[in-house]
Amino acid sequence: MRFLRRLFSPLLDKRQNERFLMFLDSIEDFFAKILSLIMIGVVLFAIIDLAIVLAEELLSPPLGQFSGSLLKIFGLFLNILIALEITQNITSYLGSHIIQIEMVIITSLIAVARKIIILDFEKISYAELLALAAAIFALSICYWLVRRTNAKYPHH
């Protein structure tokens, strides 16, 4: 029992709060850095994948015509852009320890735009299309509100 009390006493001692918060901050920083490195790897592999798809499409007969797979290529480009935005969100958090909601909303809008670009309208139901429209509308309103608030109360 004495061992448990000694083990947990720093967690229960209010005078230790500042030290504990600094410890948590360092753990968060460590994981954010790991996530940043993983996202850089994801971006690198996505670029390699895009290069392979482009090379295959450009070099397959008839040469230079890839209009049939253009939506796939756009989807791959937007995947890279989304991964870069997520990396930017993480690195921004590392710099300020604040999750910038505007960046998160922009990333979400890019993801929804990607979905719309690669969407096969023959295979989607009206309910799914309506849900997608509702998501776009909600994200747009959120973005407008955040931009308006940020303009009214700029950061120091």
C-alpha positions as CSV (number, residue, x, y, z in Angstrom):
1,M,0.0,0.0,0.0
2,R,2.8,2.4,0.9
3,F,4.4,1.7,-2.5
4,L,1.2,2.6,-4.3
5,R,0.8,5.8,-2.3
6,R,4.4,6.8,-3.1
7,L,3.8,6.0,-6.7
8,F,0.7,8.0,-7.1
9,S,1.5,10.9,-4.7
10,P,3.0,13.1,-7.4
11,L,-0.2,12.7,-9.4
12,L,-2.3,13.7,-6.5
13,D,-0.2,16.5,-5.2
14,K,-1.5,19.8,-6.6
15,R,1.9,21.4,-6.2
16,Q,3.1,19.0,-8.9
17,N,0.6,20.1,-11.5
18,E,3.0,22.4,-13.5
19,R,5.6,19.7,-13.7
20,F,3.1,17.1,-14.7
21,L,1.7,19.4,-17.5
22,M,5.2,19.9,-18.7
23,F,5.7,16.2,-18.8
24,L,2.4,15.8,-20.8
25,D,3.5,18.5,-23.2
26,S,6.8,16.7,-23.9
27,I,4.9,13.5,-24.6
28,E,2.5,15.3,-27.0
29,D,5.4,16.9,-28.8
30,F,7.1,13.5,-29.1
31,F,4.0,11.9,-30.7
32,A,3.3,14.9,-32.9
33,K,6.9,14.6,-34.2
34,I,6.4,10.9,-34.9
35,L,3.1,11.6,-36.7
36,S,4.9,14.3,-38.8
37,L,7.6,11.8,-39.8
38,I,5.0,9.2,-40.7
39,M,3.0,11.7,-42.8
40,I,6.1,12.7,-44.7
41,G,6.5,9.0,-45.5
42,V,2.9,8.8,-46.6
43,V,3.4,11.8,-48.8
44,L,6.6,10.3,-50.3
45,F,4.9,7.0,-51.1
46,A,1.8,8.8,-52.5
47,I,4.0,10.8,-54.8
48,I,5.8,7.6,-56.0
49,D,2.4,6.0,-56.5
50,L,1.2,9.0,-58.5
51,A,4.4,9.0,-60.6
52,I,3.9,5.2,-61.4
53,V,0.3,5.7,-62.3
54,L,1.1,8.7,-64.5
55,A,3.9,6.8,-66.3
56,E,1.7,3.8,-66.9
57,E,-1.1,5.9,-68.3
58,L,1.2,8.1,-70.5
59,L,3.1,5.1,-71.9
60,S,0.2,2.8,-72.5
61,P,-1.4,2.7,-75.9
62,P,-2.7,5.1,-77.2
63,L,0.3,7.1,-76.0
64,G,-0.3,10.2,-74.1
65,Q,-4.0,9.8,-73.7
66,F,-5.2,9.2,-70.1
67,S,-8.6,10.9,-70.2
68,G,-10.2,7.7,-69.0
69,S,-8.2,7.6,-65.8
70,L,-8.0,11.4,-65.3
71,L,-10.3,11.2,-62.3
72,K,-8.1,8.6,-60.7
73,I,-5.1,10.9,-61.3
74,F,-6.9,13.9,-59.8
75,G,-7.8,11.7,-56.8
76,L,-4.2,10.8,-56.3
77,F,-3.1,14.5,-56.5
78,L,-5.8,15.4,-53.9
79,N,-4.7,12.5,-51.6
80,I,-1.2,14.1,-51.6
81,L,-2.6,17.5,-50.9
82,I,-4.7,16.2,-48.0
83,A,-1.7,14.4,-46.6
84,L,0.3,17.7,-46.9
85,E,-2.5,19.6,-45.1
86,I,-2.6,17.0,-42.3
87,T,1.2,17.4,-42.0
88,Q,0.8,21.1,-41.8
89,N,-1.8,20.7,-39.1
90,I,0.6,18.6,-37.1
91,T,3.6,20.9,-37.5
92,S,1.4,23.9,-36.7
93,Y,0.4,22.2,-33.5
94,L,4.0,21.6,-32.7
95,G,4.8,25.3,-33.1
96,S,1.9,26.7,-31.1
97,H,0.3,23.8,-29.2
98,I,-3.0,25.0,-30.6
99,I,-5.1,23.0,-33.0
100,Q,-6.0,25.5,-35.7
101,I,-9.6,24.7,-36.5
102,E,-9.5,26.7,-39.8
103,M,-6.8,24.4,-41.1
104,V,-8.7,21.3,-40.0
105,I,-11.8,22.6,-41.8
106,I,-9.8,23.3,-45.0
107,T,-8.4,19.8,-44.9
108,S,-11.9,18.4,-44.5
109,L,-13.1,20.5,-47.4
110,I,-10.3,19.2,-49.6
111,A,-11.2,15.7,-48.6
112,V,-14.9,16.3,-49.6
113,A,-13.8,18.0,-52.8
114,R,-11.7,14.9,-53.6
115,K,-14.7,12.7,-53.0
116,I,-16.8,14.8,-55.3
117,I,-14.2,14.8,-58.1
118,I,-13.8,11.0,-58.1
119,L,-17.5,10.3,-57.5
120,D,-19.2,7.9,-59.8
121,F,-22.7,9.4,-60.1
122,E,-24.1,6.2,-61.5
123,K,-23.3,4.3,-58.3
124,I,-24.3,6.7,-55.7
125,S,-27.7,6.9,-54.1
126,Y,-29.7,10.1,-53.6
127,A,-29.3,9.7,-49.8
128,E,-25.5,9.6,-50.1
129,L,-25.5,12.6,-52.5
130,L,-27.7,14.5,-50.0
131,A,-25.4,13.6,-47.1
132,L,-22.4,14.8,-49.1
133,A,-24.2,18.0,-49.9
134,A,-25.0,18.4,-46.2
135,A,-21.4,17.9,-45.3
136,I,-20.2,20.5,-47.8
137,F,-22.8,22.9,-46.5
138,A,-21.9,22.3,-42.9
139,L,-18.1,22.6,-43.5
140,S,-18.6,25.8,-45.6
141,I,-20.7,27.4,-42.8
142,C,-18.1,26.4,-40.2
143,Y,-15.3,27.8,-42.4
144,W,-17.1,31.0,-42.9
145,L,-17.8,31.4,-39.1
146,V,-14.2,30.6,-38.2
147,R,-12.8,33.1,-40.8
148,R,-15.3,35.7,-39.6
149,T,-14.3,35.1,-36.0
150,N,-10.6,35.2,-36.8
151,A,-11.0,38.5,-38.7
152,K,-12.9,40.0,-35.7
153,Y,-10.5,38.7,-33.1
154,P,-7.0,38.4,-34.7
155,H,-4.3,36.4,-33.0
156,H,-1.5,38.4,-31.4
